[in-house]
Amino acid sequence: MLPRTAQIRLVSCHPEVYEPCDDSFALVDALLADREHLIKHQPMLCMELGCGSGYVISSLAIMLGELGSGVHYFATDINPDAAETTQATLKAHGLHAEIVVTDVASGLHKNLAGMIDVIVVNPPYVPTPEEEVGCKGITASWAGGENGRSVIDKILPIVDELLSQKGWLYMVTLTANNPSQICLLMKEKGYASRIIVQRSTEEESLHVIKFWRVVVSNDSPRSDSWFSQFPLKLFSRSSGST
Ligand SMILES: C[S@@+](CC[C@H](N)C(=O)[O-])C[C@H]1O[C@@H](n2cnc3c(N)ncnc32)[C@H](O)[C@@H]1O
């Protein structure tokens, strides 16, 4: 049977690059759990923000392999060593992505605005002193500033610019990041959300949340009843089609 995700033995490593860990596996498990929807979604452009070792973007490309060569992949990281490591991991799997060393998606989000169908991100989410955010090397992998939200709050408006009308975002968050408030912020931008994967360890409780735009037709007035269920619906493990 063909592997459904990137193979750990083929994932490159570097002392200054985040190795695939519980959060990376939770994100890939969420993508696997949603794989059938992703295939039906037929994305043309997919992007990972903060690609680290390349395990997640390689896994996504393998999962979507049956869609053929019409799907293009982008990956960004602020850490140049991560970009090189991702390149090596993709190559070891016979895959290709455009890799850009940049802060979130600077320099890309104007050209690619409204074009990306799937964005995946496992951000630096650990609450740390603000000075650690954006530090060079491995520290950038986890340093999330106050409530672990500094990089997340920078990512959200950029994701909103990048995503196509049918675009989906899959993002890892920690309870300390106040995920329900993140969902409310995204709701204000017109996105619905649901948890795809939830993992708790002794140290932390992780959620992988999927966001998608709520399409409001001109004929039907904006459904207040739908919004009034918020945030109760927010964390329901809905079995809806999105
Ligand atoms: C938690 S690690 C996740 C790595 C990989 N995606 C995974 O799941 O294994 C976060 C990654 O985001 C990168 N990063 C941190 N701040 C960033 C920023 N402002 N812009 C782009 N990448 C950033 C880090 O260098 C690191 O590789």
The ligand as a Gaussian input file, in Angstrom:
#p B3LYP/6-31G(d) Opt

LIG

0 1
 C        5.929000      24.830000      15.345000
 S        7.060000      24.970000      13.999000
 C        6.173000      23.998000      12.782000
 C        7.056000      23.404000      11.720000
 C        6.332000      22.461000      10.761000
 N        5.278000      23.147000      10.072000
 C        5.754000      21.291000      11.517000
 O        4.520000      21.286000      11.747000
 O        6.505000      20.382000      11.898000
 C        6.747000      26.646000      13.431000
 C        7.537000      27.041000      12.192000
 O        7.165000      28.385000      11.846000
 C        8.338000      29.121000      11.504000
 N        8.057000      30.542000      11.776000
 C        8.053000      31.193000      12.939000
 N        7.724000      32.482000      12.795000
 C        7.523000      32.656000      11.475000
 C        7.170000      33.774000      10.660000
 N        6.966000      34.979000      11.211000
 N        7.054000      33.601000       9.339000
 C        7.282000      32.382000       8.777000
 N        7.617000      31.282000       9.473000
 C        7.725000      31.420000      10.808000
 C        9.431000      28.532000      12.373000
 O       10.717000      28.800000      11.857000
 C        9.044000      27.054000      12.363000
 O        9.665000      26.379000      11.295000

